[in-house]
């Protein structure tokens, strides 16, 4: 399995409030508390896509400090600690003044996507978009539309985001036939020792992952913006196990890959990397082993 290189941390907040808090402290001629400073640093880390640093800063915030739980829910979601993220969200929802908070809605939208609760994600993100339309929210809503098979609606969301921000990157779209040609070319360029196992493995292209591919006991392993997925028994598990199992398949998710590329050249490279990554899993390597194979 290969997670998307688009981090949950990109545009991680629907609206940034860090600067507003510092201005409020200055206007009131107050010095920020340790908790205030830790929270501000946590939000700054989240805005930079660094959830691990955000969690380190949040360790300095008392559990009874109400504003701790929203950034913690986002950070836990970003690193795939979904059980802990759910607990943080539950704590945040108990705080009356946070009920309509934009950041809480954003956290709920991200969590809903990460856990494949698409209805929950849509409710939160639509509420957020109704109060303040932003490129970050439109981007996640576009992903939701993709997952629900509404591709024209997804493209409309992305086009609207581009209207709001001329720097917003639109997906690099190519037709399915050209996509398959890129995949075939990448396979043909593989060393022979990697081509042989592919003789018993189907390489399939889908727009986005489907619900049946998701392990709902551990959805963090298959995020909605995943680029590729290997399904089946790996080489390391032995020939008999492979013969007894369902057909082995490598899935490449075209619309997710297109969203991850700024131009056609990068898209071709991402297709190649994703394919090679999934071949690594097919051969039985974990993430570290795949990186050491030299295919990427």
C-alpha positions as CSV (number, residue, x, y, z in Angstrom):
1,X,0.0,0.0,0.0
2,X,1.2,3.5,-0.9
3,X,-0.3,6.5,0.7
4,X,-0.7,9.7,-1.2
5,X,2.1,12.1,-1.1
6,X,-0.5,14.8,-0.6
7,X,-0.4,15.2,3.2
8,X,-3.5,15.7,5.2
9,X,-1.5,18.7,6.5
10,X,-1.7,20.7,3.3
11,X,-4.0,23.7,4.0
12,X,-4.7,21.8,7.2
13,X,-6.9,24.5,8.7
14,X,-10.0,26.0,7.2
15,X,-8.9,29.4,8.5
16,X,-5.8,30.3,10.5
17,X,-6.4,32.0,13.9
18,X,-2.8,31.9,15.2
19,X,-2.0,35.5,14.2
20,X,-5.4,36.7,15.6
21,X,-4.6,35.2,19.0
22,X,-1.2,37.0,19.2
23,X,-2.9,40.3,18.2
24,X,-5.5,39.8,20.9
25,X,-2.8,39.2,23.6
26,X,-1.0,42.4,22.4
27,X,-4.2,44.5,22.5
28,X,-5.0,43.3,26.0
29,X,-1.4,43.9,27.0
30,X,-1.2,40.3,28.3
31,X,1.6,37.8,28.0
32,X,0.5,34.5,26.5
33,X,0.5,31.5,29.0
34,X,2.6,28.4,28.4
35,X,-0.6,26.7,27.1
36,X,-1.3,29.6,24.7
37,X,2.3,29.4,23.3
38,X,2.2,25.6,23.0
39,X,-1.1,25.8,21.2
40,X,0.1,28.5,18.8
41,X,3.2,26.4,18.0
42,X,1.0,23.3,17.5
43,X,-1.1,25.1,15.0
44,X,1.9,26.5,13.2
45,X,3.3,22.9,12.9
46,X,-0.1,21.7,11.6
47,X,-0.1,24.5,9.0
48,X,3.3,23.3,7.9
49,X,2.0,19.7,7.7
50,X,4.1,18.5,10.6
51,X,1.7,16.6,12.8
52,X,4.5,14.9,14.9
53,X,5.8,18.3,16.0
54,X,2.3,19.5,16.7
55,X,1.7,16.6,19.0
56,X,5.0,17.3,20.8
57,X,3.8,20.9,21.4
58,X,0.4,19.7,22.6
59,X,2.1,17.6,25.3
60,X,2.7,21.0,27.0
61,X,-1.0,21.8,27.2
62,X,-3.1,20.6,30.1
63,X,-5.8,18.1,29.3
64,X,-8.3,20.4,30.8
65,X,-7.4,23.2,28.4
66,X,-10.4,23.3,26.0
67,X,-8.6,24.4,22.9
68,X,-6.2,21.5,23.0
69,X,-8.5,18.9,21.6
70,X,-9.2,20.2,18.1
71,X,-5.6,20.5,17.0
72,X,-4.9,17.1,18.7
73,X,-7.8,15.5,16.7
74,X,-6.3,16.9,13.4
75,X,-2.8,15.8,14.3
76,X,-3.8,12.3,15.3
77,X,-5.8,12.0,12.1
78,X,-2.8,13.1,10.0
79,X,-0.5,10.4,11.5
80,X,-3.2,7.7,11.3
81,X,-3.8,7.4,15.0
82,X,-7.6,7.2,14.5
83,X,-8.6,5.8,17.8
84,X,-6.8,8.6,19.6
85,X,-8.3,11.1,17.1
86,X,-11.8,9.9,17.8
87,X,-11.2,10.4,21.6
88,X,-9.9,14.0,21.0
89,X,-12.9,14.8,18.8
90,X,-15.3,13.5,21.5
91,X,-13.5,15.8,24.1
92,X,-13.8,18.8,21.7
93,X,-17.5,18.1,21.0
94,X,-18.3,18.3,24.7
95,X,-17.1,22.0,24.9
96,X,-20.1,24.2,24.3
97,X,-18.2,27.1,22.8
98,X,-16.6,24.9,20.2
99,X,-19.9,23.5,18.8
100,X,-19.8,25.7,15.6
101,X,-16.1,26.2,15.5
102,X,-14.6,26.2,12.0
103,X,-11.6,24.2,13.1
104,X,-13.7,21.6,14.8
105,X,-15.8,21.2,11.6
106,X,-12.5,20.8,9.7
107,X,-11.3,18.2,12.1
108,X,-14.5,16.3,11.8
109,X,-14.3,16.4,8.0
110,X,-10.8,15.1,7.9
111,X,-11.6,12.4,10.4
112,X,-14.7,11.4,8.5
113,X,-12.6,11.0,5.3
114,X,-9.8,9.1,7.1
115,X,-12.3,6.6,8.6
116,X,-14.3,6.3,5.4
117,X,-17.4,7.8,7.0
118,X,-18.2,9.8,3.9
119,X,-21.6,11.0,5.2
120,X,-20.0,12.4,8.3
121,X,-17.2,14.0,6.3
122,X,-19.7,15.6,3.9
123,X,-21.9,17.0,6.7
124,X,-18.9,18.7,8.4
125,X,-17.3,20.0,5.2
126,X,-20.6,21.3,3.6
127,X,-21.3,23.2,6.9
128,X,-17.9,24.7,6.7
129,X,-18.2,25.6,3.0
130,X,-21.5,27.3,3.8
131,X,-19.9,29.6,6.3
132,X,-16.7,30.3,4.5
133,X,-15.8,28.8,1.1
134,X,-12.1,28.1,0.9
135,X,-9.8,26.1,-1.4
136,X,-8.9,23.7,1.4
137,X,-12.6,22.8,1.9
138,X,-13.4,22.6,-1.8
139,X,-10.4,20.3,-2.3
140,X,-11.7,17.8,0.3
141,X,-15.2,18.1,-1.0
142,X,-13.8,17.3,-4.5
143,X,-12.2,14.2,-3.1
144,X,-15.5,13.2,-1.6
145,X,-17.2,13.6,-4.9
146,X,-14.6,11.3,-6.5
147,X,-15.1,8.7,-3.9
148,X,-18.8,8.7,-4.5
149,X,-18.4,8.5,-8.3
150,X,-19.4,12.1,-9.1
151,X,-16.5,13.0,-11.2
152,X,-18.0,16.1,-13.0
153,X,-19.0,17.5,-9.6
154,X,-15.5,16.9,-8.3
155,X,-14.0,18.8,-11.3
156,X,-16.5,21.6,-10.7
157,X,-15.3,21.9,-7.0
158,X,-11.7,22.1,-8.1
159,X,-12.5,24.6,-10.8
160,X,-14.2,26.8,-8.1
161,X,-11.1,26.5,-5.9
162,X,-9.0,27.7,-8.9
163,X,-11.4,30.7,-9.2
164,X,-10.8,31.6,-5.6
165,X,-7.0,31.2,-5.9
166,X,-5.2,31.3,-9.2
167,X,-2.3,29.4,-7.6
168,X,-4.5,26.4,-6.7
169,X,-3.2,23.4,-8.6
170,X,-5.6,21.6,-10.9
171,X,-5.2,17.9,-11.5
172,X,-3.3,16.7,-14.6
173,X,-5.9,14.8,-16.5
174,X,-5.1,12.3,-19.2
175,X,-7.5,9.8,-21.0
176,X,-7.6,6.2,-19.7
177,X,-6.0,4.8,-22.8
178,X,-3.0,7.1,-22.4
179,X,-2.8,6.2,-18.7
180,X,-2.6,2.5,-19.6
181,X,0.1,3.1,-22.1
182,X,2.2,4.8,-19.4
183,X,1.6,1.8,-17.1
184,X,2.6,-0.7,-19.8
185,X,5.7,1.3,-20.6
186,X,6.7,1.3,-16.9
187,X,6.2,-2.5,-16.7
188,X,8.3,-3.1,-19.9
189,X,11.2,-1.1,-18.4
190,X,11.3,-3.2,-15.2
191,X,14.3,-5.6,-14.6
192,X,13.4,-9.2,-15.5
193,X,13.4,-10.4,-11.9
194,X,10.5,-8.0,-11.2
195,X,8.6,-8.8,-14.4
196,X,8.3,-12.5,-13.7
197,X,6.1,-12.2,-10.6
198,X,3.8,-9.9,-12.5
199,X,2.9,-12.8,-14.8
200,X,0.6,-14.0,-12.0
201,X,-0.6,-10.6,-11.0
202,X,-3.2,-8.3,-12.6
203,X,-2.4,-4.6,-12.9
204,X,-5.7,-2.7,-12.9
205,X,-6.6,1.0,-13.1
206,X,-9.5,2.4,-11.2
207,X,-10.5,6.1,-10.7
208,X,-10.4,5.9,-6.9
209,X,-10.4,3.1,-4.3
210,X,-13.7,1.3,-3.7
211,X,-15.2,0.4,-0.3
212,X,-14.5,-3.3,-0.6
213,X,-10.8,-2.6,-0.7
214,X,-10.9,-0.9,2.7
215,X,-10.0,-2.8,5.9
216,X,-12.6,-1.0,8.1
217,X,-10.9,-2.4,11.2
218,X,-7.8,-0.3,10.3
219,X,-8.9,2.3,7.8
220,X,-5.6,4.3,8.3
221,X,-3.9,1.7,6.0
222,X,-6.1,2.8,3.0
223,X,-6.7,6.6,3.1
224,X,-9.1,7.9,0.5
225,X,-6.3,9.7,-1.5
226,X,-4.2,6.5,-1.7
227,X,-2.4,6.2,-5.0
228,X,-2.0,2.4,-5.3
229,X,-2.8,-0.8,-3.5
230,X,-1.7,-4.4,-3.7
231,X,-4.3,-7.0,-2.9
232,X,-3.5,-10.7,-2.5
233,X,-0.8,-13.0,-1.2
234,X,2.8,-11.8,-1.5
235,X,5.7,-13.9,-3.0
236,X,7.2,-14.3,0.5
237,X,4.2,-16.2,1.7
238,X,5.0,-19.0,-0.8
239,X,3.7,-20.5,-4.0
240,X,1.1,-22.8,-2.4
241,X,-0.4,-19.8,-0.5
242,X,-0.5,-17.8,-3.8
243,X,-2.2,-20.7,-5.7
244,X,-4.9,-21.0,-3.0
245,X,-5.6,-17.4,-2.7
246,X,-7.8,-15.1,-4.8
247,X,-6.1,-13.5,-7.9
248,X,-3.3,-11.1,-6.9
249,X,-4.0,-7.6,-8.1
250,X,-2.2,-4.2,-8.1
251,X,-4.6,-1.3,-8.3
252,X,-3.5,2.2,-9.5
253,X,-6.0,5.0,-8.8
254,X,-6.0,7.3,-11.7
255,X,-7.9,10.3,-10.3
256,X,-5.8,10.3,-7.1
257,X,-2.6,10.1,-9.1
258,X,-3.8,12.9,-11.4
259,X,-4.6,15.1,-8.4
260,X,-1.1,14.5,-7.0
261,X,0.8,15.7,-10.1
262,X,1.4,19.3,-11.3
263,X,2.1,18.3,-14.9
264,X,2.2,15.4,-17.2
265,X,5.9,14.7,-16.6
266,X,5.3,14.4,-12.9
267,X,2.2,12.3,-13.4
268,X,4.2,9.8,-15.5
269,X,6.8,9.6,-12.8
270,X,4.2,9.2,-10.0
271,X,2.6,6.3,-11.9
272,X,5.9,4.6,-12.3
273,X,6.8,5.1,-8.6
274,X,3.4,3.9,-7.4
275,X,3.5,0.8,-9.6
276,X,7.0,-0.1,-8.4
277,X,6.0,0.5,-4.8
278,X,3.1,-1.9,-5.1
279,X,5.4,-4.5,-6.8
280,X,7.5,-4.2,-3.7
281,X,4.6,-5.1,-1.5
282,X,3.7,-8.0,-3.9
283,X,7.2,-9.4,-3.4
284,X,6.6,-9.2,0.4
285,X,8.6,-6.1,1.4
286,X,7.3,-3.7,4.1
287,X,7.6,0.1,3.6
288,X,11.3,0.2,4.6
289,X,12.1,-2.8,2.4
290,X,10.4,-1.3,-0.6
291,X,12.5,1.9,-0.2
292,X,15.6,-0.3,-0.2
293,X,14.7,-2.2,-3.4
294,X,15.9,0.7,-5.5
295,X,12.9,0.7,-7.8
296,X,11.8,4.2,-6.8
